[in-house]
Every structure is written in structure tokens, then in C-alpha cells.
Amino acid sequence: MMVEEGEMVCIAGPNGSGKTTLIKHLNRLLKIQHGTVEIFGTPVNRKNRRFIQRTVGMVFENPDEQIFFPTVKEDLAFGPRNMDLDEETVSKRVDEALELLGIMHLKERVAQRLSFGEKKKVALAGILAMDPRIIVLDEPTLGLDPWSKPTVLETIERIHRNRTVILTTHDLSLMKRTERIILLWDGQVRQEYQTYEDFHEIELSNVWSSEAHGIEDMPGPR
């Protein structure tokens, strides 16, 4: 499996197919047991950990796993400070990330008192403040209310203008915005679709319902 720089790629598949496990290997949240993973030609390993952490930013499905500091401002500043940036640059990156997501009004708020949707945006802003070349999003629209979801979808498209975006999702409206869909099944790449039209709702339904019958029952591309 290969992702080109500048692509927005969706990794799809039923629950338990290995989507989250796969993306956690992209910045060494999980140690690689078999095979190799490379980011811009650099192997993902302990030796290259600092480069990988600066290059690949991951936003978890549950924002509570990613937000640790009392206020939004402090949480967003943590990553840039760990990159040894000066305080002026840190402050600038924090404000730019908040502006991009339209959440400047949350800057001084207590992070744990935010709504789930607000926490999702803060977690994403924390990664954006580190300015990675690759953004990895695990189910970015899961749990969002109808008012928050359009904003997050628009933000993902803005992020993609100058970054590579890799995401997992079951959200069809988000799949439609991606450039390529990679279908996982039982930890293996089963099929790649170049357009959403090849991976439409009817086929998606068939693929998901095939889980009970085994991999051989899965339909191919249309």
C-alpha cells in the first residue's frame, strides 16, 4: 500500500478489520512486527522517531485520549514547545490553528469542560499547531452533532490543500470527499477504489453484510 504526497486517502473496512492498527504504525504508536513502513523514504523505527513524530500527526477517535492540559491554549502549545520552538512561534502556531478551525473563542476555556465536538476540534488543532506534513485522522466525524460535522468536513478539506491526509471512516459523506478508498479486510488490503462512485452505498452495504459469510463472499469493484 502506498500513499502519494498530497493525497487524501480513506481507509475503510468493517469493525475489526485493522484500520486503527494500521494507522498507528504510521508514527510508531505501535511497534512494527512484520514488514516495513516508510514516510518519505525514511523507515519508521526508533532511530528515526523524532523525524516521524514531526512529520506525521495523528488525531485519535476519542479526543479525551489526546487532551491533557487544563486549558485549550496550554494543550495546543504542548506539541510546538516539545519541538523546541521559541514562545513567540508557539503562540503564533496556537492562534493559527485555532483560527483555522474557527475556535479562537475556546482558547482560554477549560478543555475537559468542552463538548465532545469541541474536544474533537481542539485535538485536531493541537496536531495542526505542530505543522506536520501528514495528518492522520481516526474516525474524525464519529460522535459529532449535525452542527459540528459540516465544519469539521470543511476543515479537513482546507487542511488537505497543503498536506497529505489519511483517514479512517464509516461516514459516507466524508468518503465522498476523499480521492482514493482503500478497503481493509482482516488486516489485509482487499481492494483499492479510485473514486467514491466505485465504492457506492450499495456495494458498501454488501461488503459490510458479507462479514458474517467470509471474505470470499465480498463483491469486487464495479
Backbone bond lengths (Angstrom), bond angles and torsions (degrees), N, CA, C in turn:
res aa  C-N    CA-C-N  psi(-1)  N-CA   C-N-CA  omega(-1)  CA-C   N-CA-C  phi
1 M - - - 1.458 - - 1.519 109.20 -
2 M 1.335 116.12 131.91 1.462 120.73 -179.70 1.524 109.53 -134.00
3 V 1.330 115.64 139.21 1.453 121.86 175.16 1.526 107.52 -118.81
4 E 1.322 116.61 128.04 1.453 121.29 -179.73 1.526 110.49 -83.37
5 E 1.323 115.94 151.40 1.460 119.91 178.08 1.529 109.51 -61.54
6 G 1.334 115.85 134.28 1.444 121.44 178.75 1.516 114.83 92.11
7 E 1.326 117.55 -6.78 1.464 120.90 178.95 1.529 111.16 -76.84
8 M 1.321 115.76 157.73 1.464 121.93 164.73 1.517 106.27 -119.31
9 V 1.322 115.21 109.60 1.462 122.08 -171.90 1.518 110.08 -116.75
10 C 1.322 115.29 136.22 1.460 121.75 176.43 1.527 109.21 -103.36
11 I 1.323 116.30 131.83 1.457 121.75 171.88 1.522 106.98 -104.24
12 A 1.327 115.97 113.80 1.462 121.89 -175.83 1.515 110.08 -114.55
13 G 1.322 114.86 166.09 1.452 120.48 178.30 1.508 109.99 154.80
14 P 1.331 117.51 160.40 1.469 120.42 179.89 1.521 111.43 -67.38
15 N 1.315 116.53 165.17 1.459 120.75 176.47 1.525 110.16 -56.45
16 G 1.331 115.90 134.75 1.453 120.25 -179.69 1.512 114.87 87.24
17 S 1.335 117.11 3.63 1.468 119.56 -178.08 1.524 112.94 -79.67
18 G 1.339 117.33 -14.27 1.466 119.79 176.59 1.510 115.15 109.56
19 K 1.330 118.03 13.44 1.468 121.23 -176.54 1.529 112.11 -60.97
20 T 1.322 116.10 -53.87 1.465 119.98 -178.11 1.520 111.01 -66.84
21 T 1.315 116.81 -39.03 1.470 119.94 177.19 1.519 110.78 -58.82
22 L 1.332 116.44 -43.08 1.466 120.74 -179.82 1.523 111.46 -61.32
23 I 1.327 117.32 -51.09 1.464 118.35 -174.51 1.525 112.49 -69.86
24 K 1.323 117.58 -23.67 1.470 119.38 176.92 1.524 112.60 -70.23
25 H 1.329 116.82 -14.68 1.460 120.11 174.80 1.527 111.89 -81.25
26 L 1.331 117.71 -13.74 1.461 120.04 -174.23 1.529 112.99 -73.20
27 N 1.346 116.67 -25.44 1.473 117.85 174.40 1.520 111.82 -129.32
28 R 1.331 114.67 27.56 1.468 124.66 171.66 1.530 113.73 65.15
29 L 1.313 116.49 30.67 1.460 118.54 170.04 1.526 109.61 -68.44
30 L 1.328 115.77 -26.75 1.457 121.94 171.71 1.528 108.14 -120.87
31 K 1.300 116.03 141.37 1.458 120.67 178.11 1.526 109.79 -77.79
32 I 1.312 115.60 134.17 1.467 121.14 -178.29 1.535 109.95 -71.24
33 Q 1.315 115.71 124.82 1.465 121.31 -179.73 1.528 111.71 -94.54
34 H 1.325 116.18 -36.46 1.462 120.85 -178.40 1.520 108.66 -139.59
35 G 1.325 116.25 146.21 1.459 120.62 177.70 1.521 111.81 76.28
36 T 1.327 115.88 -167.15 1.463 121.91 -178.11 1.522 110.22 -136.59
37 V 1.313 115.59 153.71 1.462 123.01 173.30 1.519 107.14 -128.74
38 E 1.323 117.30 131.33 1.460 121.45 178.77 1.517 110.15 -125.58
39 I 1.323 116.25 140.61 1.457 122.93 175.34 1.522 107.79 -117.00
40 F 1.315 117.13 112.87 1.464 122.38 -175.45 1.527 110.74 52.18
41 G 1.323 115.88 40.29 1.464 121.26 177.38 1.510 114.77 82.43
42 T 1.323 117.68 -1.61 1.460 121.66 -179.66 1.525 109.55 -100.19
43 P 1.331 118.58 123.76 1.468 120.23 -179.37 1.528 111.59 -62.40
44 V 1.320 115.60 140.16 1.465 120.66 175.39 1.526 107.16 -82.91
45 N 1.324 115.57 101.40 1.461 120.87 178.69 1.532 109.27 -151.78
46 R 1.299 115.92 178.64 1.470 120.62 -175.68 1.522 111.44 -62.32
47 K 1.308 116.41 -37.65 1.460 121.05 -178.44 1.530 111.59 -60.96
48 N 1.318 116.61 -37.44 1.468 121.63 -176.11 1.537 112.51 -100.92
49 R 1.317 116.26 18.54 1.460 120.92 -173.54 1.528 113.09 -55.64
50 R 1.297 117.33 -43.74 1.471 120.14 -176.55 1.538 110.92 -64.62
51 F 1.319 116.78 -43.18 1.463 120.33 178.00 1.529 110.37 -62.35
52 I 1.330 116.54 -44.43 1.462 120.84 -177.60 1.524 110.37 -63.76
53 Q 1.334 117.18 -43.14 1.463 120.50 -178.27 1.525 112.12 -66.37
54 R 1.318 116.95 -30.61 1.464 120.71 177.40 1.527 112.20 -78.77
55 T 1.314 116.31 -25.16 1.462 121.31 -172.99 1.521 112.76 -93.52
56 V 1.330 116.66 -34.58 1.467 121.81 -175.40 1.522 109.35 -115.95
57 G 1.339 115.94 119.22 1.458 120.67 176.12 1.513 109.85 -110.97
58 M 1.342 116.35 130.88 1.460 119.96 -176.68 1.517 110.92 -117.07
59 V 1.341 115.89 133.61 1.454 122.29 176.06 1.523 107.65 -108.58
60 F 1.338 116.46 119.72 1.455 121.38 -175.64 1.529 111.87 -74.00
61 E 1.320 114.94 160.20 1.468 121.05 176.58 1.525 110.96 -61.26
62 N 1.328 116.66 -42.07 1.465 121.74 -179.86 1.522 109.14 -102.63
63 P 1.329 118.98 110.86 1.469 120.37 -176.47 1.515 113.82 -63.91
64 D 1.336 118.14 -22.20 1.465 120.09 179.29 1.526 111.89 -65.67
65 E 1.337 117.11 -18.36 1.462 120.71 176.31 1.527 111.84 -80.28
66 Q 1.314 116.42 -6.40 1.464 120.63 -171.86 1.526 113.48 -120.99
67 I 1.316 117.56 -16.68 1.466 121.44 -176.46 1.531 108.57 -104.50
68 F 1.338 115.95 119.74 1.467 120.30 -173.71 1.525 114.33 -121.04
69 F 1.323 117.34 -24.29 1.458 120.06 -171.32 1.526 111.69 -93.60
70 P 1.336 117.16 156.87 1.469 120.81 -174.75 1.521 114.23 -59.08
71 T 1.334 117.73 -44.89 1.458 119.75 -177.32 1.526 110.58 -112.98
72 V 1.314 114.65 158.92 1.462 120.82 178.71 1.519 110.44 -59.68
73 K 1.318 117.61 -43.91 1.465 121.65 -178.95 1.528 111.38 -58.88
74 E 1.323 116.37 -45.20 1.466 120.18 -179.77 1.524 111.12 -66.09
75 D 1.315 116.70 -38.74 1.456 120.02 -178.53 1.524 111.06 -65.02
76 L 1.323 116.78 -43.50 1.463 120.80 179.96 1.521 112.06 -67.71
77 A 1.321 116.84 -29.65 1.471 120.64 -177.18 1.524 112.44 -77.46
78 F 1.324 117.58 -18.74 1.462 120.76 -173.88 1.527 112.50 -59.33
79 G 1.327 117.43 -50.18 1.467 120.58 -177.92 1.517 113.33 -61.41
80 P 1.339 118.52 -52.68 1.468 119.61 178.84 1.526 113.53 -59.05
81 R 1.332 116.93 -36.39 1.473 118.96 177.97 1.524 111.20 -64.88
82 N 1.330 116.73 -36.56 1.465 120.16 177.80 1.515 112.24 -69.16
83 M 1.322 116.36 -13.46 1.464 121.01 175.51 1.528 110.91 -90.90
84 D 1.339 115.47 8.20 1.470 122.04 177.59 1.527 112.76 64.54
85 L 1.311 116.86 32.35 1.459 120.55 176.48 1.523 109.62 -83.48
86 D 1.320 116.43 151.65 1.459 119.62 178.18 1.524 109.75 -72.41
87 E 1.342 116.24 161.42 1.459 120.73 -173.12 1.525 113.09 -63.65
88 E 1.314 117.23 -31.87 1.471 119.47 178.17 1.522 110.44 -64.89
89 T 1.324 116.65 -42.97 1.463 121.14 179.18 1.526 110.58 -68.53
90 V 1.329 116.49 -39.95 1.464 120.73 177.85 1.525 110.26 -58.85
91 S 1.333 116.14 -48.48 1.464 121.25 -179.55 1.529 111.45 -60.86
92 K 1.324 115.90 -40.23 1.466 120.77 179.85 1.528 110.80 -65.01
93 R 1.314 116.75 -43.38 1.464 120.22 -179.42 1.527 111.28 -66.41
94 V 1.318 116.50 -38.66 1.459 120.09 178.02 1.528 110.10 -60.99
95 D 1.327 116.42 -47.49 1.465 120.11 -178.82 1.526 111.83 -65.48
96 E 1.336 117.11 -39.50 1.458 120.48 179.51 1.526 111.52 -63.64
97 A 1.340 116.45 -40.33 1.468 120.18 179.13 1.528 111.15 -67.10
98 L 1.325 116.00 -41.38 1.462 120.11 178.38 1.525 111.32 -64.74
99 E 1.316 116.23 -40.44 1.471 120.63 178.98 1.522 110.53 -65.32
100 L 1.323 117.02 -43.05 1.464 121.08 -177.98 1.526 111.19 -59.36
101 L 1.324 116.66 -37.71 1.451 121.04 -178.53 1.524 112.95 -92.33
102 G 1.329 116.93 -1.31 1.454 120.28 178.63 1.512 113.74 67.73
103 I 1.337 116.72 33.99 1.468 120.40 -176.99 1.531 111.92 -126.31
104 M 1.326 116.70 30.70 1.453 119.41 178.72 1.533 111.32 -58.08
105 H 1.327 116.37 -29.60 1.467 120.25 -179.43 1.525 112.94 -67.06
106 L 1.335 117.17 -12.72 1.471 120.85 179.10 1.531 112.94 -92.63
107 K 1.300 117.76 -2.48 1.462 122.25 -169.81 1.525 113.53 -52.45
108 E 1.310 118.52 -44.36 1.469 121.72 -176.47 1.524 112.72 -96.63
109 R 1.317 116.89 4.05 1.464 120.44 -176.17 1.529 111.80 -74.59
110 V 1.321 115.79 155.75 1.464 121.76 173.13 1.527 107.70 -75.26
111 A 1.318 116.47 120.42 1.467 121.03 -170.38 1.528 112.56 -60.39
112 Q 1.315 117.85 -41.14 1.457 120.18 -174.99 1.525 113.32 -75.00
113 R 1.307 117.25 -5.96 1.458 120.42 177.12 1.529 112.59 -98.30
114 L 1.299 116.37 4.74 1.458 120.73 179.88 1.520 110.72 -80.65
115 S 1.318 116.16 161.48 1.461 120.76 173.65 1.525 109.10 -70.91
116 F 1.333 116.04 166.54 1.462 120.21 179.39 1.529 110.88 -59.69
117 G 1.331 116.96 -43.81 1.457 120.45 179.91 1.523 111.79 -63.64
118 E 1.328 116.93 -39.95 1.471 120.29 177.96 1.519 110.57 -65.37
119 K 1.325 116.73 -39.24 1.469 120.00 177.80 1.527 110.84 -63.24
120 K 1.330 116.52 -38.99 1.468 120.16 177.54 1.526 110.21 -57.77
121 K 1.323 116.43 -44.49 1.464 121.05 -179.16 1.525 111.21 -68.03
122 V 1.330 117.03 -38.74 1.466 120.76 178.67 1.529 110.51 -65.05
123 A 1.331 117.27 -41.90 1.469 120.58 178.21 1.524 110.71 -61.09
124 L 1.322 116.69 -41.69 1.462 120.78 177.47 1.527 111.15 -66.46
125 A 1.324 115.97 -41.17 1.467 119.67 178.78 1.529 110.98 -62.53
126 G 1.329 116.78 -36.59 1.466 120.13 178.63 1.510 112.80 -61.77
127 I 1.328 116.56 -35.67 1.465 120.41 176.42 1.527 110.57 -74.61
128 L 1.318 117.05 -41.16 1.469 120.34 179.63 1.528 111.42 -61.41
129 A 1.326 116.87 -33.46 1.465 120.48 -179.96 1.526 111.56 -63.51
130 M 1.319 117.12 -20.87 1.466 121.03 177.78 1.522 112.01 -87.29
131 D 1.339 116.49 -9.46 1.461 123.84 175.69 1.532 113.26 54.03
132 P 1.347 117.76 52.75 1.469 119.46 177.09 1.521 111.43 -75.75
133 R 1.324 117.00 156.79 1.471 121.59 178.14 1.524 111.07 -78.17
134 I 1.328 116.44 -23.14 1.462 121.66 -179.54 1.526 108.77 -125.10
135 I 1.334 116.02 130.11 1.458 121.62 175.22 1.529 108.11 -112.02
136 V 1.327 116.30 127.18 1.461 121.93 178.23 1.529 107.75 -113.76
137 L 1.333 116.15 124.94 1.462 121.96 -175.29 1.525 110.01 -120.77
138 D 1.316 116.53 122.38 1.459 121.19 178.59 1.525 108.87 -99.06
139 E 1.329 116.95 108.23 1.461 123.88 179.98 1.541 111.49 48.88
140 P 1.327 117.67 60.66 1.471 120.20 -172.67 1.522 115.66 -65.03
141 T 1.339 118.47 -22.65 1.471 119.58 -178.79 1.527 112.84 -103.09
142 L 1.329 117.33 -0.55 1.461 120.43 -178.09 1.529 110.79 -64.70
143 G 1.331 116.63 128.30 1.454 121.26 176.54 1.508 115.41 84.14
144 L 1.326 117.28 1.36 1.465 119.75 -179.59 1.523 110.63 -81.99
145 D 1.329 115.63 145.95 1.459 119.37 176.22 1.530 109.51 -78.95
146 P 1.330 118.37 167.23 1.466 121.17 -176.61 1.528 114.17 -60.92
147 W 1.326 117.58 -21.06 1.465 120.31 -179.02 1.529 111.29 -85.59
148 S 1.331 117.24 -31.58 1.467 120.87 -178.36 1.522 112.51 -81.95
149 K 1.322 116.63 -33.48 1.471 120.90 -172.41 1.526 113.32 -58.72
150 P 1.346 120.82 -48.18 1.469 119.02 -179.44 1.525 113.01 -58.94
151 T 1.332 116.80 -36.79 1.466 120.30 179.17 1.516 111.15 -64.02
152 V 1.322 116.38 -43.01 1.466 120.35 179.72 1.528 110.52 -66.32
153 L 1.331 117.78 -40.99 1.467 120.61 177.68 1.526 111.20 -60.41
154 E 1.326 116.43 -44.43 1.467 120.44 179.01 1.519 110.96 -64.98
155 T 1.339 116.33 -37.76 1.459 120.29 179.62 1.521 111.14 -64.89
156 I 1.324 116.87 -41.74 1.465 120.47 179.02 1.526 109.95 -60.54
157 E 1.321 117.11 -39.98 1.467 119.87 178.29 1.525 111.16 -66.03
158 R 1.329 117.53 -38.05 1.469 119.97 177.63 1.525 111.04 -66.31
159 I 1.332 115.94 -41.03 1.464 120.57 178.22 1.521 110.52 -59.75
160 H 1.325 115.70 -38.12 1.451 120.77 -175.13 1.523 112.94 -68.70
161 R 1.308 118.30 -16.53 1.469 120.27 -177.52 1.522 112.44 -60.03
162 N 1.320 117.48 -31.75 1.475 118.46 -179.29 1.524 112.32 -135.06
163 R 1.344 116.34 22.99 1.461 120.03 178.15 1.522 110.16 -144.01
164 T 1.315 114.81 161.43 1.457 121.52 169.01 1.523 107.73 -85.04
165 V 1.327 116.66 134.97 1.460 121.31 179.56 1.526 109.06 -123.95
166 I 1.325 115.64 127.02 1.458 122.55 175.17 1.518 106.63 -122.32
167 L 1.314 116.98 127.27 1.462 118.81 -176.46 1.515 111.66 -139.97
168 T 1.327 115.50 154.28 1.457 121.73 169.95 1.517 107.44 -109.36
169 T 1.323 116.79 144.57 1.463 119.52 179.36 1.520 111.31 -168.04
170 H 1.340 114.42 154.38 1.464 121.74 165.93 1.532 109.78 -107.80
171 D 1.324 115.85 1.81 1.466 122.44 -173.32 1.529 109.67 -82.69
172 L 1.326 116.29 112.10 1.460 120.57 -176.40 1.522 112.32 -64.48
173 S 1.339 117.48 -35.09 1.464 119.87 -179.88 1.522 110.91 -66.11
174 L 1.327 117.13 -30.09 1.460 120.61 176.04 1.523 111.11 -78.41
175 M 1.326 117.27 -39.47 1.467 120.62 177.04 1.524 111.21 -55.95
176 K 1.325 116.25 -38.68 1.461 120.85 -177.56 1.520 112.03 -61.31
177 R 1.313 117.81 -23.98 1.467 122.01 -176.92 1.521 112.76 -89.96
178 T 1.326 116.85 -8.39 1.462 119.67 -178.97 1.523 110.31 -87.65
179 E 1.318 115.87 165.51 1.465 121.62 -175.46 1.527 113.08 -97.77
180 R 1.328 115.08 -18.48 1.466 119.09 -179.50 1.521 108.09 -155.91
181 I 1.316 116.91 142.86 1.458 122.14 178.91 1.520 108.77 -119.06
182 I 1.329 115.67 125.65 1.463 121.93 178.19 1.523 107.32 -108.95
183 L 1.320 116.68 119.44 1.459 121.73 -177.55 1.525 110.22 -94.28
184 L 1.328 115.60 121.98 1.465 121.50 175.16 1.520 109.64 -98.94
185 W 1.323 114.04 146.34 1.459 120.14 175.19 1.517 107.93 -147.76
186 D 1.328 116.35 117.15 1.465 121.45 179.00 1.530 111.57 55.15
187 G 1.335 115.66 42.31 1.456 120.67 175.88 1.512 115.67 80.11
188 Q 1.315 117.94 3.90 1.460 122.17 -177.79 1.525 110.30 -121.55
189 V 1.337 115.58 148.54 1.464 119.56 173.69 1.521 107.77 -73.89
190 R 1.335 115.70 115.09 1.459 120.43 -177.29 1.520 111.55 -90.15
191 Q 1.335 116.51 -39.52 1.459 119.83 -175.49 1.526 109.04 -160.84
192 E 1.331 116.99 149.56 1.456 122.26 171.94 1.520 108.90 -117.93
193 Y 1.322 115.92 135.99 1.460 122.46 -178.63 1.524 108.51 -117.34
194 Q 1.308 117.62 127.69 1.459 121.81 -176.08 1.533 112.03 -81.17
195 T 1.315 117.53 -19.63 1.466 120.77 177.75 1.519 108.97 -140.71
196 Y 1.313 115.05 157.49 1.461 119.21 177.25 1.524 111.09 -64.58
197 E 1.322 116.02 -31.12 1.455 119.57 -179.11 1.535 111.51 -58.78
198 D 1.343 116.46 -30.02 1.466 120.16 177.19 1.524 111.96 -75.17
199 F 1.310 114.84 -13.53 1.462 120.38 -175.45 1.528 108.14 -127.00
200 H 1.308 115.73 54.28 1.455 121.52 -172.17 1.527 111.27 -78.12
201 E 1.307 114.71 177.51 1.462 120.30 -171.63 1.521 113.06 -61.85
202 I 1.325 117.92 -37.08 1.461 119.76 -177.89 1.515 110.15 -66.06
203 E 1.324 116.53 -45.61 1.463 119.58 179.74 1.510 110.54 -65.88
204 L 1.334 117.22 -40.69 1.457 121.05 179.05 1.520 110.11 -58.24
205 S 1.328 115.92 -43.39 1.459 120.38 179.00 1.520 110.70 -62.02
206 N 1.332 116.21 -42.13 1.462 120.12 179.24 1.520 111.61 -64.16
207 V 1.339 115.84 -41.67 1.460 120.29 -179.49 1.517 110.51 -62.33
208 W 1.337 115.73 -46.53 1.465 118.94 -177.23 1.527 110.83 -66.46
209 S 1.341 117.20 -40.11 1.459 120.15 -178.24 1.524 111.15 -72.09
210 S 1.343 116.87 -17.14 1.465 120.36 -179.94 1.520 111.98 -74.43
211 E 1.325 116.95 -11.09 1.460 120.66 -175.15 1.527 111.42 -54.79
212 A 1.328 115.06 -35.88 1.463 118.92 -177.52 1.524 112.28 -75.41
213 H 1.330 117.19 -16.77 1.456 120.41 -172.85 1.530 113.25 -105.62
214 G 1.332 117.05 -10.59 1.448 119.11 178.39 1.505 113.16 103.85
215 I 1.309 115.70 161.74 1.463 122.06 -171.98 1.519 112.39 -64.10
216 E 1.332 118.77 -30.16 1.462 120.32 -175.62 1.522 112.10 -68.77
217 D 1.349 117.34 -18.43 1.459 120.68 -179.41 1.518 112.80 -84.39
218 M 1.324 117.17 -5.34 1.462 119.46 -176.66 1.516 111.75 -69.94
219 P 1.337 117.73 137.52 1.465 120.28 177.92 1.513 111.43 -73.23
220 G 1.294 117.11 153.27 1.457 121.31 174.13 1.499 111.13 -88.04
221 P 1.339 118.03 -178.22 1.464 121.06 179.98 1.528 111.17 -66.40
222 R 1.344 115.92 152.58 1.448 120.49 179.68 1.509 111.05 -107.57
